[in-house]
Amino acid sequence: MRAVPHQQLAGFYFFYFAHIGAFAPFFAVYLDSVGLSAAEIGTVMALPLVTRALAPYLWGWLADAAGRRLGLVRATLLVGLACWLGLFVSATFLWICMVVLAAGFFLSAALPVVEAATLTHLGEHTGRYGAIRLWGSIGYIVAVVGVGYALDFFPVRALLWIVAASLLGTLAFAALVPEARHAEAAADTQPIGEVLRRPVVVALIAACALMAIAHGPYYTFYSIHLVDHGYSTGLTGWLWGLGVICEIAIFLWLPRIYAAFTLRGILIASFALAAVRFLLIGWGAGSLVLLALAQTLHAASFGSFHAAAIGIVHRLFRGRHQARGQAIYGSLTFGVGGTLGALASGALWDRAGAEFTFSAAAACAFAGMLLIVWKLKLENGERKYRES
């Protein structure tokens, strides 16, 4: 196996997901503290997802065309950090929207490009992806638990400094990650438009977009949901962290899971368990036991789901298409799907209530499972998608 820059990539994932762990659960709490309505909060939280729907393909195309993927990541992280600092200027709705949109546009470049670089460094040993990616989960849990406790003692505005510090750490480790050379494949001669029109690609992206829609209420209103039920922000942070602990366990077990099951089978199970999870969150918020059980299912609704999905994407988009493939997957699933989920949850939350909103999320996850069962038929047998 070729030398893999494990520590550098692990450091990047740690700080990148630490910034997500600070932002995703608690930025809505900050927005609530400055007086934004539920609809305005849903709009702001959708903006980073809007940029993930539009910008990553541009960044992936530039990275593949230039051949300097990590150079692009460093530049965009630097500009994204500068944009984020604009939140210290004003807390009006329109200004926050402009700053979050600008920061999201540049920060959206980093993850899909680094995912492609990581899988290229790993070559055919993609089962070892989990040993690197789990450091992102560790960074997330450190941030989500730490910020949860910090906000019990410090003003919510401190969140802005925490996110800025984590972005600075991300930039520092991105500067240490070396470029990865991809091998040319025969499939590279196929135009990327033809790859996108393949039924297996359409089915995968549509189903994963439904999973992203299903997570809209979770990433936008989960913390508010728990605070409304009387839980402290510290305990809320631990519940977020519990989900990520289970996610880490899945990443550690990835080689065995890849060996035992097909990626299609892993996806089907992940979607089914996600539907159960969102029903528990919506209807069981009065029980800490049910909330804890729901958080253990994060191992499926994100951990095994994400690993299986990007594993299939890596095999469907070969060679010089890899950065664009990961970017397109992120754009159309987490970008478009996440945007729709955040906006829909913002519209439903006050009108229909938490129970109905999370029930709608469960229905989306179940629909995604049905689509996988019906349409995701991997060519030449599923075994070619197992870890070799």
N, C-alpha and C positions, 0 to 999 in steps of 0.2 A: 504494500500500500504506500502511496506517495505520502511525503511529510505533510501533515495538516497543521496549520497555525492554531492549535486548539485554544491556547490561553488568550490569544488576541481576539479570536472570534467569541470566546466565552465572555470576555470583558465587554465586547460590543453589545452582545445580547443582554448581559446583566444591566448595563446602564440604559440601553434603549427601552427595555421593558420596565425598568424602574420609573422612567418618565411616564410610560403608559399607566403603571400602577398608581402613580400620584395623580395623573390627569383624569383617567376614565372614571374611577369611583367618586372622586371628590370635587372635580371642577363644577359639576352641577350644584354641589353644596355651596361653592363660592358664588356661583351665579345667583343662587337663591338668596344669599346673604347681601348681595348688592341690589336686590329688589326686582329681578327679572321674573316674569310670569312663567307658568309651566310651558305654555306654547313657545315663549321666547327661549327658554332653556332647551327645549327640544330642538329648536332651530339652530341654536349655537352648537349644541352637541352633534348635530348632523353635518356641520360645515367641514370638519376634518374628514368625514366620510365622503362628502362631495368631492373634495380634492383627491381622495383615494380613488374615486371613480373616474376622474379626468386626467390627473397628472402622471400616474405611474407608467402608463404606456409611453409617454414622451420621455420620461427618464430611462425606462428600459431600452427604448430604441436608441437613445443617445449612448447609453452604456455599451450596448452590443456593437453599435457602429464605431465608437471610438476605441473600443477594446480596453478602456481604462475605467473599469467599473468602480473601483474604490476611490479613485480621484474624484469622480462625480459625487459619490456619497459624502466625502469630506466637504466639498464646496457647498452642497445643499444643506448639510447639517449646520454649517457656520451661518448661512443666511437665515435658516429657520430659527436658530437661536436668537439672532438679532431681531427678527420679527416678534418673537415671543416677548421680548423685553418691552415691546410697545404696550403691553397690558398694564404696565406701571403708570402710564400716562393718563388713562381715563377708564371709567367703569360704566360708560353709557352703552346701551344695547348695540347701536350701529358701530361704534368704535370697536367693541369686543368682536363683533362679527367680522369686521375688516381685518383685525389683527389675527384672529383664529384662522380665517380663510388664507391669509398670506403665509402664516407659519405652517399650516397644514399642507399647502402646495409644495413647499420645499422639503418638509420633513417626510412627505410621502415617498420620496425617492429612496430612502435608506433601506427599508426592510426588504422589498422584493429584490433589489440588486444584491444585497448581502446574502439573502437566501440562495440566489442563483450561484453566487461565488462560493458559499459554503458547500452546496451540493456538488459543485465542480471540483473543489478540493477533495471531497470524499470519494469521487468517482463512482464505482459500482457498489461501494460499501455504505449505502444510504441508511442502513439500519443503525449506523453509528451517529446519525444526525441527532438523535435524542440526547446523547451524552454531552453535546455542545449546546443544544437548544434549551436544555434544562436550566442553564445558567440565566437565561432570560426569565424563566419562571421564578428562580430564586430572587432575581432582582425585583421582579414584580411583587413578590410576597414581602420582601424587606420594605419596599416602598409603601405598599398598601397598609401593612400593619403599623409601620413607623408613622406614616402620615395620619392614620386614624387616631393614634395616641397624641400626636403633636397638636392636632386640631382640638383636642380636649383642653389644652393648656395655652395655645397661642392663637392669635387672630387668624381667621380663615385666609386672609391675604398672604400669610406665610407660605401658602401653597404655591404661589407664583415663584418664589425663590427656590423652593424645592425642585420644581419642574426645571427651572433654568439650570440648577446645579447638575441634575441628571443628564440634561442635554449636553452640558459641557463634558461630562464623563464619557458620553457616547462618542462625541467628536474626538476625544483623546485616544480612545481605543480604535476608532476607525482609521486614525492616522498610522496605526501599527499593523493593520491587516494587509498582507501582501496581495497583489493581484493573482488571480487564478487563471491558468490557461485551459480553455475548453478544447476538447477534441472535436474535429469535424466529423460529422456523420452523414451517411448517404441521404437521410431524411432532410438534411439542410437544403437540398435542392428544391424541396416543395415550398411554394410560397406560403407565408404565414396565414394568409387568408384562407387557403385550402385546409390548413390544419384546423383553423377555427370552425370551419363548416363541417368537420367530421362529427357524426352523431354522438360519439362517446364524449367529445369535448363539449358539445352543446349540453348534453345531459349533466355532465359533471358541474359545469359552471352554473346552470340553472338551479340545480339542487343545492349547491353550496351558497348561492345567493339567498335561497329560502332559509338556510341556516343562519345567515347573517341577519336577515330580517327578524328572525325569531329572537336574536340576541338584542334587538333594539331596546325593548323595555328594561332588560337587565343592565345594560351598560349606561342607560340614561337615567333610570329612576330607582335602581335597586337600593342605593344608599338612602335616598329620600323615603322609600317604602319602609325600610327598617326603622329609620328615625321616627317616622309617623307612628310606628307601632311601639315606640318607647325604648328602643335599643340605643345605647350610646354609640358615638362614633368610634370609640375604641373597640367595642364588641363588633361593630359593623366591619371594621378593618380586619378583625380576626376571621370573620365569616368569609370575606373576600379571600383572605390568605389561606383558609382551609381548602377552598377550591383549587388554589394554585399548588398547594402541597400534593393534592391528589393528581394534579396534572404532572408534577415532577415525577411521581411514581410511575405514571404511564410512560414518560419519556425514558426512564431508566429501564423499563421492561420492553422497549420497542423492538430490540433484536429478536426476543422470544415471540412477541406478538406477530411480527412480520413472518417468522418461520412457521407459526401455527395457523395463521389465517390469511386469506386473500385480502387485498386492500378494499375490494368491493364489500366483502363481508364486514370488515372493520367499519366502513362507512355506514352500512345499514344499521349495525348495532349502535353506533354513535348517534345517529338521527333519532332512533327509537328512545334511547335513554334521555336525550335532550328534551323530547316532548314530555316525558315524565317529570323531568327536573323543573320545567317552567310551570307545570300544574302545581307542583309542591310549593314553589315560591309564591304563586298567586293566591292559593287557597290555604296554605299552611303557615302564614307569617306569624300567627299567634303562638306557634310552637317552636321553640328553639331547636328541639330535636329534629323536626321536619325540615327546618331551614338548614341545619347541619347536614342532614341526609341529602338534601338538594344540592348542596355545595360539593359533596363528594362526587356528584355526577358531572362536575366540571371536567373531570378526567376524560369523560366521553364527549361532552358537547363541545369542548375545545381541544383537549389533548390528543386523543386518538383520532378525532375527526381531522384536525389540522395536519397531523403527521401523514395520515393516509392520503389526504387530498393533495398535498404538495408532492408526495411521492409519485402519484399518478401524473401530475402536471410535469414533473421532471422527466418522466419517460415519454410523455406525449410531445413535448417541445424539446427537441434535441439540439446539441451543438450551439450554433450561433443564435438560435431562437430562445435560449434558456432564460435570459434576463427578461425578454419581452413576454415569454410565457408566464413566468411568475408575476410580472406586472399586470398582464391582462387578467390573470386569475384574481389577483388582489383587487383590481379595479372593478371588475364586474360582479364579484362576490361581496367582499367586505366594503368596497366603495359604493356601488349602486345599491346592493342589498342592505348594507349598514345604514346608508342614508335613508332609504325607505323605512327601515325599522325605527330609526330615531324619530323621523317626522311623524310616522303613524302613531308611535307611542305617545308623543307629545300631544297629538290631537285626541287620542283616546283616554288619556289618563284622567283628566278632570271630568270628562263627560260620562265615561263608562265605568271607571274605577279600576283598581289594581287587579282584581280577580279576573275581570273580563279581558283586560289588556294582556296579562300573562297567559290566559287561555288561548287568545289569538296567536301568541308566540308559539305555544305548544302545537297548535294546528299547522303553522308554517313548517315546523320541524317535521311533523308527521307527513306532510305533503312532500317534503324533500326526500324522506325515506321511500315513499311510494315511487317517486321519480327514479331514484337509484335502482330500486328493484325492477322497475319496468324497462328502463332505457339504458342503464350503464352496463352494456355488454362489452367487455374488454376483448379486443381482437386477438386471435390466435391462442385463446385460452387465458385464464386468469393467472396461471403460474408464472408467466413471464413478468408479472408485476410484483412478484415476491422478492424479498431480499436475496441477492445472490451471494 
